[in-house]
Amino acid sequence: MILGIKNIILALLLLLSILIFGFLYYSYKVLKSQLELKRFKNAVDNSNNFVVVTDKDKKIKYINKSMSSVTGYSLNEVIDKTPAIFAAGIIPEDYYKKMNEAIYSGEKWTGEFINKNKEGNIIYEKATISPIFNEKGKIEEFLAIKQDITKEKEILKSLKEKDHRLTQQARMVIMNEILNSIAHQWRQPLSIISTAASGLLIHKEYGTLNDKLFTDLADSIMNNSQYLSQTIDNFKSFFKTGNDVTIFNIKNSLDKSYKLIEYRLSNLEIKYIFNCDDDSIVLKGIENDLIQVFVNILNNSMDALENLGSRPKLILIDISKDENNVYIKIKDNALGVSEEVINKIFEPYFTTKHNFQGTGMGLYISHQIISDQFKGKISLENTGFSWEKAQYTGVECLITIPLLDDNFENERPTLGTN
């Protein structure tokens, strides 16, 4: 009997111990969870990222301190309102529609917002919005974690504006070079026309104007006038090309470039050697811009060759291709430049003896056109080469441009067209 009572007491004590231990363990777990929750809340509240929690109807239930600090709104001011309170009214409705379709279908969405603070200042945000599900698998809340990218956007905008200014300056430089080419092309024909016209007047005045002399002088005036007219047509064709993206023949583009500078080549007694392995190569882009690149590089070479005096002056152009790219090599025998110059030659405003008459913008814009528009590469290096059994040194410009893929095969123009 006494033994049975002892066993009951021991069992009760054991049960009580288990209950006390269970209660203490439960209290410990609850306290630990509360501490962890508090630490998590403190971490979220003091995070540099913006944190916004909304219910399934997108009514705001929580914003952290960073969000409050940047927007100027307290939690009390935005609670139960939608995030539209932050919208700057710049993003189109379709953008939000696609976002809502994603998050309400249970997907995570990542994108950017253009919002504003309480004072109306623009805030650029990179955001990730995730749906939060309850135990039944239904969407209960949405969690948005956002980063302030306003400074990055402002820097990018500033760089784009600077790049635009540099591009405009460079285009003005190239335009000036084109106009100088026109002046060079016209100088001698105008002089011949003026001399012939003066000759007609003088011979007429002294009565020595016979039919043959009249015909010779008139032919001279007519021929040079036609040359001037052809020059106008060449430059008109260049300016008329415009900024349309087309599929064009690269050999034709180099021929057009040559027509813009042929008088200066002749005047400087520069031998122009052109070789093209395949005269059917075509590219897609703004042809006018590529012609500007060619004219600029050729003008740089002519500037340098002008200093060679009576020595032979050469410009050699070679076009070749492989399965993926077209390669345009333009080289001269103007003795080359230093490696230090080569490394800086595509920087804006950097000038060399290969560009001593310009502002240093031509090669910069050439680099921009080739890399940005044609997705290609342009490089310069000193080179040695032989031509007609003689050795020369100079600079070689290599332009590498990806060829059109097979999707454009049927769009290719016939030779002699744009």
C-alpha positions, 0 to 999 in steps of 0.5 A: 500500500505504502509502495503504491502511494510512493509510486503515485507520488513519484509519477505525479512529481515526474509529470509535474517536472515534465510540465514545468520543463515543457512550460519553461522550454515553450517560454524560452522558444516564445521569448527567443522567437520574440527576440529574433522577430525584434532583431529582424524588425530592427534590421528591416527598419534600419535597412538602407533598402526601402521596405514596403508591406501591403495586404492583398489589396495593395493597401500599405501596412508597413514602411521602414525608416529608410522609406519614410526618410526618403519619401518624407511620409510617416507610416501613419500618413500612408497606412491603408493607402496604396503605393500610388501615393508615391507615383510620379505619374511618369510610368505608363499604366501598361507597366503597372498592369504587367507587374500586377499580372505577375505578382497576383499570379504568384510570381516574383517581379523585378523592375524599376519605378519612377516615384516622388517624395512628399515635396515632389522630387523624383526618386528612381527605385529598383524594386523586387516585389514578392507575394507572401502566402498563408498556410492555405497557399493563398496570397495574403500580403506583398513584400517590396524591397527597393533600392534608391538608384536616383544618383546612378540615374543622374550620373547616367543622365549626365554622361548621356548629355555629355556624350550627346554634346561631344557627338554634336561637336564631333559632327560639326568637326566632320561637317567642317571637314566636308565643307573644306573638301568642297572648298579644295575641290572648287578652288582650281576649277573656279580659277580655270573658269575665271582665267578663261572668262578673263581671256575671252574678254581680253581677246575680244577687247583686242580683236584677237578672238578667233573661232578656235580660241573662243571654242577652246576657252568656252570648252574649258569653262563648260568642262570645269562648270560640269566638274563643279556641278558633279561635285555638288551632286556628290556632296548633295548625295552625301548629305541627302542620305540622312539618318535612315537605317538601310542595307548598303554596299560597303564598296559603294560607301568607300567610293562615295568617300573617295569622291568627297576627298579626291581633289585633295588627294590629287592636290597633295599627290597622294597615291590611293590604292584600293583593294576589295576581295568581294564587292558584294559585301553589305552592312546594315546601319546608317551609311552616312555615318560610316562614310563620315568615319571613312572621310575622317580617317582618310583626312587624318592620314592626309593631314599627316602625309602633307608633312612628307614633302616630296617623298612618295605618299600612299594611302592603301585600303583593303576590304576582306571578310570571313564567316563573321566579320568584314575587315576594313584596313586603311593605312598610310606611310606617314611614319607612324605615331608614338605608342603613348599617342596610340593608347589615347587616340580615341579619347575626346579632344585628343589630337596628334599629328594624324589630326593636327588640324582638327579638334581631336573629336573626329576619331572619338566620334568614329569610335562611337559610330563603329562601336555603338551603331555597327557593334564593331571595333576600331583600332590603330597601330603602327605598321610596316609594309612593302609596296612596289619593292619599297619599304614604308612605315605608317599607321594602320586603322583596322575596322571590324564590323559583324556581317549581316546574318542569314535573316537579311539575305533576301534584303541585300541590294544589287551592286551599285544601289544603296 
